[in-house]
Amino acid sequence: MKNKLGLFAILAVVIVVVAVSGCNDNTSSNNTNASAINEKSTKLAIINNGTTWAHVEMVANATHKNGTNMTLWADTFVKPNGNLTIDLSQALGYGNEPLPAGTTIRVQSWKGIFNTTGGGVGSLNIGFQGWSNTLYPPSTAQVTNVNFNPLNISTLPSNVTDSVAFIATTPEDLAKIQSVDTPDQEPLFEEELIVVNADGSVTITVTRVPELCRAIASIV
């Protein structure tokens, strides 16, 4: 991937990630880290319903609060039956405010699956969920599922022990992050569109269905 984003930063800039998805509210991470996510802000959760670790690497094009176009890079590992949540409002300069109605974020994403030993094949079984105005997603927050089978299982980096994401919002910050995965470990390409509605709800649409062997050099 061009401008490849990995996990372990010399300087991690915007790390606003915590397990707060309503699908797994009983995880210990919720009690420890929930304060890291702003209650009113617009959020994006990645939910892993699979038996392997899910790796989702995203490059999103959006508009900052100051009106400038920006790129948001996010590299995530989500443990089996786990989840993590990214504070989109904070990343786009809105702090604890919900993103304005009509906000549109275009996402290119690369995905793969991992376990501690690697080898064999398995299934990707994840969901994307977005919402605003509450810490945890309301019952009406829709989940957009992404499923693909089979995928080769790669070996999980030894220093990934819990669901984690690192986020960069400038090329300078991105350059300070070292990669721990390789392009062949994230073979599944997809595009999504995230739209914030007037009531703060979030619609996530898969605009390019999952496909293998996408030319990684095409990334912005």
Buried (B, 14 or more C-beta within 10 A) or exposed (E): BEBBBBBBBEEBBBBBBBBBBBBBBEBEBBEEBBEBBBEBBBBBBBBBBBEBBBBBBBBBBBBBBEEEEBBBBBBBBBBBEBBBBBBBBBBBBBEEBBBBEEBEBBBBBBBBBBBEEEEEEBBBBBBBBBBBBBBBBEEEBBBBEBEBEEBBBBEBBEEBEEBBBBBBBBEEBBEEBEBBBEBEBBBBBBBBBBBBEEEBBBEBEBEEEBEEEBEBEEBE
